[in-house]
Each structure stands twice: as C-alpha cells, then as structure tokens.
Amino acid sequence: MSTQIAQPTPCPDVNAVLHELLSGVQSILGNHFIGMYLYGSLAIGDFNPHRSDIDFVVVTAAELPDEMLPTLDAMHVRIAAGGSTWAAELEGSYIPQRALRRYDPAQARHPHMDMGGDLRVEQHDSDWVIQRHILREHGVVLAGPAPHTLIDPVVPDELRQAVLDTLRGWWAPMLDDPARLHSPRYQVYAVLTMCRMIYTLRHGTVVSKSVAARWAQDTLGGRWTELIERASAWRNGMPFDHLSETLDLIRYTLERSQYSSLNAPSPARVRVAADGGRSTCE
C-alpha cells in the first residue's frame, strides 16, 4: 500500500525542501518511481538543526537510464540555488528496488549525491547494511510503500560485521591521513560515530548518536567523557579542535573491535522511537 506524509518532520523549512525534492523526483522519474524515504537522524529521532543533515533514499523500479541522471542533477542544482539553507544539507541515493532488498557489494553502484555535491554513480560500501536497517525499522515515508516491505531484516551479526568493515575500510586510514578530520563538523561526527559503533558491536543494534554518546560516557570510563560531552554540545559554527583526542578515540574503537565477538548475545531490541532522542527544530 502506498502512503504519503504531508508533514514528515517537525521542521517546516525542512518539509518545504523535501516536498520540492519529492515533486521534482516524481516528475522526472515517472514510472521509474517506487518511493522516497528519510533515514539517518530524521528517522532515528536524533535530528538537530544545528548540526544534522537530511538523508534521503529514492527507490526506483530498476536501474535508471544514464540519460536521466543529468536531468536529476540539474533538479538538485536548481533546488540548491533556491535559497533554503536546508537545500545544501541534502544527501541521498537512488537505489533500485531489487538492490535495496539486501546489500550486495557486487550490485552496489548507484547514483548518489553528497551535501552540496554533484549526482554521480558511486559504490555504496558496507555501511549501507546499517543504513538499510535504520531505513527498514525507522524510515520516514515521504511517498511509497512501507520500507519494511522493501528490505529484508538485518540481523545483529550483520550489523556488527558492517561496523567492523566500516571501521577498517573507512576510519582506520584516517589515522595516517586525517585530512577530513580538520573540519570541526567531521571531528564531531567521528566522535559520536565511534560511540555508536562501540554500542552496535556490544549490543547488535543501532541507536541514535545521542543515546550512544550517553551510554559511552557511562560505560567507557572518564578518559572520553569530556570529549564526548563537547561533541554532543557542538553546533555549526562553533570551534572543535580536538584532533589528537578524536584520533585516539578512533584508535581505541579499532582496538576494542578486535575483541568483539560476532557471536555475542544481544539484548532485547532498543526501541529508538521511545528512547532514542527527540527530533527538534529548536
């Protein structure tokens, strides 16, 4: 059954951009369109207008024709030029329905755009196992069928393995080349993501960054308390110059991951909607 939500987020300005995007996508894709969804912080209840972006997925009936991509890219450029600050925070992918069902690295090259970037076909790495889980369990429907009908369940060991793969493939190289981490926003993202990854390795599920941060402060010991607290309180435009400590936390997470068992018992699923934080536009 197809549904459409008039006010998908608590933020009117975000909703305005999303409705413009949805209208443009549906107009261009026509019969190729299956659905459009939000994942990330807006789905998991952790949206913060002072530091969050807008993660979306468009599900298509099949691989999009190459000639359609420039038209989609031009639409994104037009929306970005419209004056809304949220238009520059859009980050999303166009994934065929069949490929969305279950992550397969051999069928994981899809059109994707980063914040402020061009739409281009890119490899979607194993972190998309985690994104699929969030989308399936907590995704916000802009239009289309319920996401759990499009995605197979993701079991705890698959989430743990995806964390291990992402740690080793994406974060470990930053210990030698931390160029991305010179950005305050990316340093904060790294700190909170490490909290979340450690939580997933331990519990086999995914919670919001704020829940993971509080858990990490209580669990990991005093060494990381101040760093996590500062990252949790950070807003766009504020300084955050803790490169050495951030690298140490990445290193600590990698070392801790070596002792994580993929056969560790998992507690009952955490209900993010109840405990995972509160999306707000304040």
N, C-alpha and C positions, 0 to 999 in steps of 0.2 A: 504494500500500500504506500503510495507517495504522499508525503506531507510537506508542508512549508510553514515556517515560523516567521511571523511578522516582526517580532522583536527578539532576535536571537541572543542579544547580550544586554546587560544593564546600561550600556553606554549609547545614547542616541547618535553621537557623532560616528561611532564605530558602525552602528547599524546602517547609517546612511551610506557609508562607503561600501559595506557588504551588499546592500541592495543594488547599488550601482554596478558592482562587480558581478553579482548574480545575473542581473538583467543583460549585461554585456556578454557574459559567457553563454547564457541560454540562446541569445540571438545569433551568436556566431556558430555555436556547435549544432544547433537544431536537433536532429535525431541522434546525434552522437552523445547528447547529454543524458546522463543517468541520475546524477545527484551532486550536491555540493555541501560540504561539511566543514565544521571547525574542529580542530584538535588543539593540542598544546594547552596553554594556561587558560584560555577561554572555555575549554571543555572540562578541565580538571578542577576548576574552581579557584584558580590562583592568579587571575588576571590583575595586574597592577598597571594603571595607566602611566605611571612614572617610569616604567622600565620594560613592560611587556610588548611583544609584537603580536601580529594577527596571523595565525597559522591556519591555512585552509587546504582542502583537497577537493578537486573536481574529479568525479568518477565518470569515465567515458565508456561507451558501448564497446569500443575496440581502439586499437592504436589510431591516433589522429593522423590524417594525411599531412605530409610535410608542408603542403601549400597553405594549410590552415594556421600554422604557427606564427607567421609574420602578422596575420590579422589579429590573433590573440595578443601578441606582443604590443602591437600598436594600441590595442584597447588598454592594456596596462599602463602604457606611457601616457595615454590620454587621462586616465584616472589619476595618475600621479601628478599630472600637471594641473589638476582641478583645484588645488589649494588646500585640501584637507591634510592635516598633519598625519592622519592615520593612513592615508593612501601610501605613504612611504614606508609604513610598517607592515605591509602585506608580504607574506612569504608563503608560497604554495606550490602544489604539484598537480599535474593532470595524469591520472593513472587509469588504465583500462580496467574494467570490471573484473576480467579474468585474472589479471595480475595482482589486483588488490586482495583477492581471496586469501592468499598465503604468500609470504615473502619467498621469492626465489631469486638469488643473485644473478642467475643467468637470464632472467626476464625482468630486470630492474632498471632499465634505462627509460626515463620518462621526462617529459617537459617539466621544468622546474624554474622558479624564479626566487632569488633571494631578495631581501629588503633593498629596494632601490636598484635592483639589477635587471638584466635582460632575461627574457624567457628563453631557455635553451635546454636541449636534451642532455641529461646528466645521469650518471649512475647513482642509484639510491642505495646507500650502504645498509649494514645490518641494524643500525639504529631504527630503521623502519619497522623492524619487528616490534619495538617498543611503541612507535607511533601508531601502528596498527592496533595494538592492544588498547591504547588510550582512545583511539577513534572508535573502536568496536564497543567499548564499555561506557564511554563518557562523551562520545562525539555529539556535537550540536548540529542538528539538521537545519540547513538553510532551504534545501529542497531535495526531494528524493525519498527513497525507502529508508527505513531504519538501518543504521550502519551494521548492526549485528547480523542482518540478513545478507550482508555482502562480504563479511570477513569471518574466517574460521576462528574459534577460540585460540588464544595464545596461552600456553601453559607456563607455569613458573620457571621450569628449567630453560625454556626458550627465551624468556626474559633475561635470566641470568647469563645465558650464553651470549645474547645480544649485547649486554653490558660489557662482558669480557672482551668481545670482539671490538667494540667501540673504544674501550679504554686502550687497547693495544694498537688499534689501527689509526685512531684519531688523536687521542690525548698523549700517548707516550712520545710521539715525535716532537711534541711541543717542549719537552724537557731539553731538547737540543736546539730547537728553533721556536722560541716563544714569541715570535713577531705578533701573532694575533692577540696575545695577552697584554700588549702595551695599551690596548683600549680598555678604559675603566669598565665599560659595559661588558666586555668579554671576560675580564677578570672576575666580575661579579657572577656572570653566567657560569664560569668554570667552578667557582667555589660552591655555588648552590647545586650545580650538576653533580659534583663529587659527592655531596651529601645524599643526593637522590640515588646515585649509583650504588653507594655503600648500602643504602636501605634496601634496594632491589636485590643485591647479592645476598643480603641476610634473610629477607622475607619473601622473595619471589613474587613481588607485586610492585606496582608503581603508585606513588602518591605525589602530591604536589610538592614543589620545591620548598614551600613554607613549612609543610608538615615534616618533610625530610630534614630541613635545617634544624627545627626544634628537637627532633629525635636525635640528630647528630650531636647537638650541643649537650644533650643529656647522656649520650652513650659513649662518645669518642674521647671524652676527657677534656681537661682545661686547656690543653695546648691549642685547640682550634676554636675555642668558644668566642674569643674576641673577633677573630677573622670572620666567622660565620655571622656573628651579630652585625658587624659592619656591612657585610654583603646583603643581609636581609633588610637593612635600613636604607640602602643606597637608592637614589633616584637619578634619572637622567640629568646630566649637567653637573652632578657632584663629583669631586675627585675620588679616586680609589687607586692608590698607589701602593699595592701590596704584592708586587710581582714575585718576590722571593718566597713569601708565605704561600701564595697561590701555587707556585711550582712545587713547594714542599707538600701541599695537600694532594696535588695530583700524584706525586711520587708515593705518598703514603697510601693513597687509594689503590694504586697499581700493586704495591707490596701486599696490601691486605687482600687484594683479589686473588693472589697466588694461593691463598689458604681457604678460599671459598669453595665449598663443595656444591656441585650441581645436584647432589642428592640430599641436600639439607632439607629437613622438614619445614614446611611452610605453614604459618598460622592462618587462621581464617582470613579471607579477603577483607582488606580495609575498604570501608565504604567511603570513598572520597567525597561523594555528594554531601555526606553528613559531616565528615571530619576533615576534609581536605582543604579548607580555607574558604574564603569568600571573595568572589569576583566583585570588583567595585570600580566605580568611576570617580571616587572622591579624590 
